[in-house]
Amino acid sequence: MKLYSFSLAPNGRRVTAFLNEKEIELDVVELNARKGEQLKEPYKSMNTFNCVPFLELDDGTVISECLSICRYLEGIHPSIPLFGESNKEQAIVDMWCRRIELDALTPLFYAVRNTVPFFKDRVLAGTRMEIRQEKIFLERAIDMINLFFTRVEKDFSGKEFICGNFFSVADISGFFVFAAMNMLKIEIPDHCNNVKKWRDKLFKRKSLQFD
Ligand SMILES: N[C@@H](CCC(=O)N[C@@H](CS)C(=O)NCC(=O)O)C(=O)O
């Protein structure tokens, strides 16, 4: 089994954080996504979505998407569960993963790709196309983040982490929401004290230390 990833890419780091939490070591092939290595053969045909990270199993099956890779790894390394233990916990982790990806992480990643000059002509991940960067994506991401955290704030009282009193893969996704906000200089809304405590806790966590 081999993981193809780029150590500087946020999505690559999401899987790295998961491996760190579980103390799993994998063979990793570093593909420099800034140089577009994942767009060259043989990688291009291995993962037709042309993004990192992706996992190649020993039978040749390729699994991409951070959460799907982590889900597979959880299945073969169940100890220190990060997708919840009981059926109820698993559904709650799934709910927060979806909320975080749909309402926060994806809008922020679009905002980055539509505003940072480096992403000109690579507005859509895994492409090199002449699509104009549109600043509206940043405005919309700020609206979505404000709404997202106003909702999260209400839901957080009495919980240590986003899904309850256990650390999960949803917290890892949450960390990358805060990291993208830092990059875009977007602040957590003032009234969201629970959210600020959550962020501070994540930034201190050993598995989430990146240069
Ligand atoms: N939805 C995918 C997103 C993967 C993704 O966007 N990866 C970025 C790195 S953070 C990438 O490969 N970009 C390559 C490029 O822009 O050409 C996931 O969750 O794994």
The ligand as an SDF file (V2000), in Angstrom:
LIG
                    3D

 20 19  0  0  0  0  0  0  0  0999 V2000
  -11.6410   16.6850   -2.2780 N   0  0  0  0  0  0  0  0  0  0  0  0
  -10.2480   16.3080   -2.3500 C   0  0  0  0  0  0  0  0  0  0  0  0
   -9.4480   17.5580   -2.6310 C   0  0  0  0  0  0  0  0  0  0  0  0
   -8.0150   17.2770   -3.0050 C   0  0  0  0  0  0  0  0  0  0  0  0
   -7.2820   18.5410   -3.4140 C   0  0  0  0  0  0  0  0  0  0  0  0
   -7.8730   19.5660   -3.7450 O   0  0  0  0  0  0  0  0  0  0  0  0
   -5.9600   18.4510   -3.3920 N   0  0  0  0  0  0  0  0  0  0  0  0
   -5.1450   19.5490   -3.7930 C   0  0  0  0  0  0  0  0  0  0  0  0
   -4.0180   19.7600   -2.7910 C   0  0  0  0  0  0  0  0  0  0  0  0
   -4.6030   20.4950   -1.3050 S   0  0  0  0  0  0  0  0  0  0  0  0
   -4.4870   19.2270   -5.1180 C   0  0  0  0  0  0  0  0  0  0  0  0
   -4.1800   18.0930   -5.3840 O   0  0  0  0  0  0  0  0  0  0  0  0
   -4.2450   20.2210   -5.9510 N   0  0  0  0  0  0  0  0  0  0  0  0
   -3.5780   19.9660   -7.1670 C   0  0  0  0  0  0  0  0  0  0  0  0
   -3.7080   21.0580   -8.1630 C   0  0  0  0  0  0  0  0  0  0  0  0
   -4.2970   22.0660   -7.8530 O   0  0  0  0  0  0  0  0  0  0  0  0
   -3.2750   20.8730   -9.2750 O   0  0  0  0  0  0  0  0  0  0  0  0
   -9.8380   15.6090   -1.0630 C   0  0  0  0  0  0  0  0  0  0  0  0
  -10.5400   15.7430   -0.0500 O   0  0  0  0  0  0  0  0  0  0  0  0
   -8.8380   14.8770   -1.0370 O   0  0  0  0  0  0  0  0  0  0  0  0
  1  2  1  0
  2  3  1  0
  2 18  1  0
  3  4  1  0
  4  5  1  0
  5  6  2  0
  5  7  1  0
  7  8  1  0
  8  9  1  0
  8 11  1  0
  9 10  1  0
 11 12  2  0
 11 13  1  0
 13 14  1  0
 14 15  1  0
 15 16  2  0
 15 17  1  0
 18 19  2  0
 18 20  1  0
M  END
$$$$
